[in-house]
Structures are given as C-alpha cells and as structure tokens.
Amino acid sequence: MKSALKFFLFITGISLFASCDKTDGLNIFGNGIAPVLTASSTNIAPAASDSNAVVVIFNWSYPQHATDSANIKYTIDIDSTGKNFANPTTKVVTKQLNVMYTGKELNNMLLGKGYAFGVPVDMDVRVTSSYVNNNESIRSNVLKVKMTAYKIPPKVALPSSGKLFLVGSATQGGWNNPVPAPSQEFSKIDETTFGGIFQLNAASEYLILPVNGDWSNKYAVAGGTPGLNQGGNFGYNFNDNFPGPTAAGLYKIIVDFQLGKFTVTPFTQQHGLPSELFMVGDASPGGWNNPVPVPSQKFTRMSSTRFELASIALTAGKNYLLLPTNGDWGRKFGNDGATSNTKLAGRIKPEGGDMPSPDVSGNYKVTIDFVNNTYTLVKL
C-alpha cells in the first residue's frame, strides 16, 4: 500500500513539473512598428487628360504586427496642411503596402474642399496600420504633398451673358421683368460663382435670370426638396421657383455653378448694405472735407453689392475712408486690419481704420464689393 502511494506521488510530481515547464515556454509577441510612408511624387499637378490615369502612388513599410499580413488594415488619410486631419479624405486597403490615386480622385477631393483650379495647395498624408478589428493602431509619419486641381466643366452651365438678375415676388421689384438694376443684379465673384445681397420678402418666391427682361431661360430648382429656402441644388430651366426665406430681411445669395449649389444666409452686418458710396480722405482731391465733391468722389453702383470709381487721382502716403452717406460721419467703412491686406487689395469692415493709399500717386480705378467686403485698386 505504501509502495502504491509513493508511486502515485511520483507520477503527480512529474506531471506538475512538466506543466510548469510548458508554461515557461509560451511565445510572447511584441507590438508592431510605425510604417514609413513615401510617395512617388510630392508635387502633383495632373492635367484634365490624366483624369483616369494614376498620378501618385503612396507606399509604406511593413508594420510587423503579430498577425498574418492578410489580417492587417491600412487607412490612408489626406487633409489640408494645418487641419490636423480634422476632415480627411480616407481610403482603406488590406494586404497591400501601397495605394494608387487617379487624377480624378484627387481633383474631386480638392474641389470638394473648396480649392481653386490651378492653385497649388499643401496637403498632409498619413497611413494608419491596424488589425482588421482596429486593434493596435499605429500611425506613420505625416508626408507633405503639394496638389493642384485642374479645371473641369461646371455642373450647371454658366450664363453666356456673364450676368445674373433676381426676379420674383420675394424681391422688391416683384415679377416685373426687366427687374430694377443694379439693385437686383448679382456680382461675379469668380469664374463660376456669383453673389448678391437683396432685400427679400417672407414666404415668397424668386427666379434667377441670365438676361434682364427675358423669360426664355432661367435658373430654378426641382420642387419638393425641403430646406431650399436656405440653399441646395439648382439647375438650368428646372421646373420650380426658388422658395423665399421664412422671414423678411436682407439676405446674401451665393450661386456656385461649379458645384450646382446655392446658399441663402441672413445679412446682418452693421450699417447694412449701402445704396450709395463716397470716398473721403487726404488721399483724395477733396481731402477730409465732408461732404465730398460729387460726382468725382461718388462711386457708381454696378450691382447689388459692387461699387466702382472709374478713375480718381490718389496721393501716395495718405489715407481715405468710405461713406455710405455724403456729409455723414456717423457711419463709415474702413480697413479691417487683416495682415493680408495691401494698399491695392484687401478687406473692409464697418467702422474700420483708415485705408492707406497706394505707394505711387496717380489715377486709380477703385472697386468695392460688399458681397465679401473686398476692395481692389488698379493703376490706370
């Protein structure tokens, strides 16, 4: 009996020893390493003819996750430099260590972010490796890449007239056509964007005309879409009127033909929208005397928001301001103080500072546009 017990204890000891020895031999897997991201080019400016061609390839090193390569996911993020990937364009791949982008993909991304044609912009690119269930995410270095969008046809055909006019029961001129101009005419902001600021009636409608006094063509909306009084899609000769705002007031309307979209926002800026504009200051022939001499220092209203002085003699090293009412110092527009402002272009604001005259005395054309509160001076 004692022999049997000794034999049992012997066998049990061997088993426990073997078990402990097996545990000590388990494999321990380390974490992966950050992939190193590179690009076939860091200055990408494809032509429209390259829309379907691969214009850049991003490559990265193997991150050495403790799993089969088939179980590794790679997320590629592209965003504007300085945005810290707050709103990236993302692509996800597995198994492969590179990703390709066509000209069209990058172009759509740049235009979607609001960048202009032909203007290089700085973009950040990174790749994040992880298991397919997103465990053990490891980010690569951030790669700086310069990208340039190419020009594509706008989604909605541009007006051949180069002009736009507002008509309808929501406007001050009603459905009378021709409409009162320039108060119901849009400004051309750039090649594919128009904007205007208008006094609109509540719960009414309007249309946008390329030719004042002509009903044969119009820009309109597809009816039945909710929220159109604040913006949405529009098109050429669509079948329904734009719905006006729910409350009367001044509104800024931006019409983007490139994207086929429009926006309507309340215009609540101090001093509102001037109907007249005058220049005063020692840079001008009339000096700081107020009222100023007219018509030589009175702007001509070109649209609902744009005013022009076709030619005025300006003295270098002096200053000026803009007055909506001649002889009234109670309201004025001046320099907004932005560091990007120059003596020939920049931004204005209500009750802004004195605006410096150009460095060279001479005759200048001066343009003020309240759609974006900008000024430009061109030497004649």
C-alpha positions in Angstrom: 0.0 0.0 0.0 2.8 2.4 0.9 4.6 1.5 -2.4 1.4 2.4 -4.4 1.1 5.7 -2.6 4.8 6.6 -3.3 4.3 5.7 -7.0 1.2 8.0 -7.2 3.0 10.9 -5.7 6.0 10.4 -8.0 3.8 10.4 -11.1 1.9 13.6 -9.9 5.2 15.4 -9.3 6.4 14.6 -12.8 3.1 16.0 -14.3 3.3 19.2 -12.3 6.9 19.7 -13.3 6.1 19.1 -17.0 3.1 21.5 -16.8 5.3 24.3 -15.3 7.9 23.7 -17.8 5.4 24.1 -20.8 4.0 27.4 -19.4 7.5 28.9 -19.2 7.9 28.2 -23.0 4.9 30.2 -24.3 5.7 32.7 -27.2 5.3 36.4 -26.3 4.6 38.7 -29.3 5.7 42.3 -29.4 3.8 45.3 -30.8 4.2 46.3 -34.4 6.3 49.3 -35.6 5.2 52.5 -37.3 5.0 52.2 -41.1 7.2 54.6 -43.0 5.2 56.5 -45.7 6.7 57.6 -49.0 5.2 58.9 -52.3 6.1 58.5 -56.0 5.7 62.3 -56.2 5.3 65.1 -53.7 4.2 67.7 -56.3 1.1 66.5 -58.1 -0.5 68.7 -60.8 -2.3 66.4 -63.2 -4.0 67.7 -66.4 -7.6 67.1 -67.2 -6.5 64.5 -69.7 -5.0 62.5 -66.8 -8.3 62.2 -65.0 -8.4 58.4 -65.3 -4.6 57.9 -65.0 -2.7 57.0 -61.8 -0.9 60.2 -60.8 0.6 59.2 -57.4 1.4 56.0 -55.5 1.8 56.1 -51.8 4.0 53.3 -50.4 4.7 52.3 -46.8 6.9 49.8 -45.0 5.6 46.6 -43.3 4.4 47.4 -39.7 5.2 43.9 -38.4 2.0 43.3 -36.5 1.9 39.9 -34.8 -0.6 38.5 -37.3 -0.8 37.3 -40.9 -0.5 40.2 -43.4 -4.0 39.3 -44.7 -5.3 40.5 -41.3 -3.7 44.0 -41.4 -5.8 47.0 -42.4 -4.3 50.3 -43.7 -6.2 53.5 -43.6 -4.9 56.4 -45.7 -5.9 59.9 -44.7 -5.4 63.1 -46.8 -6.3 66.5 -45.5 -5.2 70.2 -45.8 -2.0 71.0 -44.1 -2.6 72.5 -40.6 -6.0 71.0 -40.2 -4.6 68.1 -38.1 -6.7 65.6 -40.2 -9.9 67.1 -38.8 -11.8 66.3 -42.0 -9.7 63.8 -44.1 -10.5 62.1 -47.3 -10.0 58.4 -46.4 -9.2 55.2 -48.3 -8.9 51.7 -46.7 -6.9 48.8 -48.1 -5.8 45.4 -46.8 -2.8 43.1 -47.5 -1.1 45.6 -49.9 1.7 48.0 -49.0 0.7 50.8 -51.4 -2.3 52.7 -52.7 -2.9 54.5 -56.0 -4.8 57.7 -56.7 -6.1 58.8 -60.1 -6.2 62.4 -61.2 -10.0 62.4 -60.9 -9.9 61.2 -57.3 -7.5 63.9 -56.2 -9.2 66.6 -58.2 -12.6 65.8 -56.7 -11.1 65.9 -53.3 -9.5 69.3 -53.8 -12.6 70.8 -55.3 -14.8 69.3 -52.5 -12.6 71.1 -50.1 -13.2 74.4 -51.9 -9.8 74.9 -53.6 -9.5 76.8 -56.8 -8.3 75.5 -60.2 -4.6 75.8 -60.9 -3.6 76.9 -57.4 -1.1 74.6 -55.6 -2.2 73.7 -52.1 -0.3 72.0 -49.3 -1.8 68.7 -48.1 -0.9 66.2 -45.4 -0.9 62.4 -46.0 -0.6 59.6 -43.4 -1.3 55.9 -43.1 -2.6 54.1 -40.0 -2.0 50.3 -39.8 -4.0 48.1 -37.5 -5.7 44.7 -37.2 -8.9 44.5 -39.2 -10.8 44.9 -36.0 -8.9 48.3 -35.5 -6.8 46.9 -32.6 -3.2 48.1 -32.3 -3.5 51.2 -34.5 -0.1 52.6 -35.4 0.3 55.8 -37.4 3.0 56.6 -39.9 5.0 59.8 -40.4 3.0 62.7 -42.0 4.0 63.3 -45.6 3.7 66.8 -47.0 2.5 66.8 -50.6 1.6 69.7 -52.9 -1.5 69.2 -55.0 -3.1 71.3 -57.8 -6.7 70.9 -59.1 -7.3 71.0 -62.8 -10.3 72.7 -64.4 -13.4 70.7 -65.1 -16.7 71.9 -66.7 -19.1 73.3 -64.1 -22.1 71.2 -63.1 -24.5 73.8 -64.2 -24.0 75.7 -67.5 -22.7 79.3 -66.9 -24.8 82.2 -68.2 -23.5 83.2 -71.6 -24.3 86.8 -70.7 -21.9 86.7 -67.8 -24.6 88.3 -65.7 -27.4 87.2 -63.3 -30.5 89.0 -62.1 -33.1 88.3 -59.4 -36.8 88.4 -60.1 -39.9 87.3 -58.2 -42.5 88.1 -55.5 -39.7 87.7 -52.9 -37.9 90.7 -54.4 -38.6 94.4 -54.2 -39.3 94.5 -57.9 -41.8 91.7 -57.8 -42.4 89.7 -61.0 -41.8 92.8 -63.2 -39.3 92.0 -65.9 -36.9 93.7 -66.6 -36.0 94.0 -63.0 -34.7 97.1 -61.3 -30.9 97.2 -61.9 -28.4 97.4 -60.5 -30.1 96.7 -57.1 -31.3 93.2 -58.3 -28.2 92.2 -60.2 -25.6 89.7 -58.9 -21.8 90.4 -58.7 -19.5 87.9 -60.4 -17.2 86.7 -57.6 -15.0 84.5 -59.8 -15.3 82.4 -63.0 -18.1 80.1 -61.7 -19.5 82.0 -58.7 -22.0 84.8 -58.4 -23.2 86.6 -55.3 -25.6 89.3 -54.3 -27.3 90.9 -51.2 -31.0 91.6 -51.6 -34.0 92.7 -49.5 -36.3 89.7 -49.6 -40.0 89.3 -48.7 -41.1 86.4 -46.5 -42.9 83.3 -47.8 -42.5 84.3 -51.4 -40.6 83.0 -54.5 -38.0 84.1 -57.0 -36.1 83.0 -60.1 -32.6 83.9 -61.4 -32.3 85.2 -65.0 -29.3 85.3 -67.2 -30.7 88.2 -69.3 -32.7 91.0 -67.7 -36.1 91.3 -69.3 -36.0 87.8 -71.0 -38.2 85.0 -69.7 -37.0 82.4 -72.2 -34.3 81.0 -69.9 -33.9 80.8 -66.2 -32.1 79.1 -63.3 -34.5 77.4 -60.9 -34.9 74.4 -58.5 -36.5 71.0 -58.6 -39.6 71.3 -56.3 -40.4 69.2 -53.3 -36.9 69.3 -51.6 -37.1 70.5 -48.0 -35.0 73.4 -46.8 -34.5 75.1 -50.1 -35.2 78.5 -48.7 -31.7 78.2 -47.2 -30.0 76.7 -50.2 -29.5 73.5 -52.1 -29.2 72.3 -55.7 -30.2 74.4 -58.7 -30.2 73.9 -62.4 -30.8 75.4 -65.9 -34.5 75.7 -66.7 -35.6 73.5 -63.8 -39.3 73.3 -63.1 -39.9 75.2 -59.9 -39.2 78.6 -58.3 -36.7 79.2 -55.6 -38.6 79.4 -52.3 -38.0 82.7 -50.4 -37.0 82.9 -46.7 -39.4 82.5 -43.9 -38.7 86.0 -42.5 -38.3 89.2 -44.4 -34.8 90.9 -44.4 -31.5 91.4 -46.1 -30.1 88.1 -47.4 -26.8 87.1 -49.2 -27.4 84.7 -52.1 -24.3 82.8 -53.4 -24.8 80.8 -56.7 -22.0 78.3 -57.4 -22.2 76.9 -60.9 -19.2 74.7 -60.4 -21.0 72.6 -57.7 -24.5 73.4 -58.9 -25.4 74.7 -55.4 -26.7 78.0 -53.9 -26.8 79.3 -50.4 -29.1 81.9 -48.7 -27.9 83.4 -45.4 -29.2 86.5 -43.5 -27.0 89.6 -43.9 -26.8 91.3 -40.5 -23.7 93.3 -40.9 -23.5 96.7 -39.1 -24.6 99.6 -41.3 -26.4 97.1 -43.6 -25.9 97.3 -47.4 -25.3 100.9 -48.8 -27.2 102.1 -51.7 -24.6 104.8 -52.3 -20.9 105.1 -51.6 -18.4 108.0 -51.4 -14.7 108.4 -50.8 -13.2 110.9 -48.3 -9.7 111.4 -47.1 -6.4 113.3 -47.7 -5.5 110.7 -50.3 -8.4 112.1 -52.4 -8.6 115.5 -54.2 -11.3 116.6 -51.7 -9.2 115.9 -48.6 -11.1 115.3 -45.4 -13.8 117.8 -46.2 -17.2 116.3 -45.8 -19.5 116.4 -47.8 -17.1 115.3 -50.5 -17.1 116.7 -54.1 -19.5 114.9 -56.4 -19.6 113.2 -58.8 -15.8 112.9 -58.8 -15.7 111.1 -55.4 -19.0 109.3 -55.7 -18.9 105.6 -56.6 -21.2 104.1 -59.3 -23.3 101.2 -58.2 -22.6 98.3 -60.6 -24.7 95.6 -59.0 -26.4 94.9 -55.7 -23.1 94.8 -53.9 -20.4 96.2 -56.2 -19.4 99.9 -56.4 -16.8 101.4 -58.7 -14.9 104.7 -59.1 -13.8 104.5 -62.7 -10.9 107.0 -62.1 -9.7 109.1 -59.2 -6.4 110.8 -58.5 -4.9 109.4 -55.3 -1.9 110.8 -53.5 0.7 108.3 -52.2 1.3 108.0 -48.4 -2.1 109.3 -47.4 -5.4 107.7 -46.2 -9.1 107.5 -47.1 -12.4 106.1 -45.8 -15.7 105.1 -47.4 -19.0 106.8 -46.5 -22.5 105.4 -47.4 -24.0 108.9 -46.9 -22.2 112.0 -48.2 -21.7 114.5 -45.3 -22.4 112.0 -42.6 -19.5 110.8 -40.3 -21.9 108.6 -38.3 -21.3 105.6 -40.5 -18.2 104.6 -42.3 -16.3 101.6 -43.8 -12.6 101.2 -43.5 -9.7 98.7 -43.4 -10.4 95.6 -41.3 -6.8 95.4 -40.1 -6.1 92.0 -41.7 -2.4 91.3 -42.1 -3.1 90.0 -45.6 -4.4 93.5 -46.7 -2.2 95.5 -49.1 -2.5 99.1 -50.4 -4.0 97.6 -53.6 -6.4 94.9 -52.3 -7.9 93.6 -49.1 -11.0 93.6 -46.9 -13.1 96.3 -45.3 -15.4 96.4 -42.3 -17.9 98.8 -40.7 -16.1 101.4 -38.6 -12.7 100.1 -39.8 -9.5 102.0 -39.7 -8.2 104.5 -42.3 -7.3 102.8 -45.6 -3.7 103.6 -46.8 -3.3 104.9 -50.4 -1.0 103.3 -52.9 2.7 103.8 -52.8 2.6 105.6 -56.2 0.5 108.7 -56.8 -1.7 108.6 -59.9 -5.1 107.8 -61.3 -6.7 104.5 -60.0 -9.8 102.5 -60.6 -11.3 101.6 -57.2 -13.7 98.7 -56.7 -15.6 97.9 -53.5 -17.7 94.7 -53.2 -19.8 94.1 -50.1 -20.6 90.5 -51.1 -17.3 89.6 -49.4 -16.3 93.1 -48.2 -13.4 93.4 -50.5 -11.5 96.3 -52.1 -9.2 96.5 -55.1 -7.3 99.3 -56.7 -5.9 99.2 -60.3 -3.5 101.9 -61.6 -4.6 103.4 -64.8 
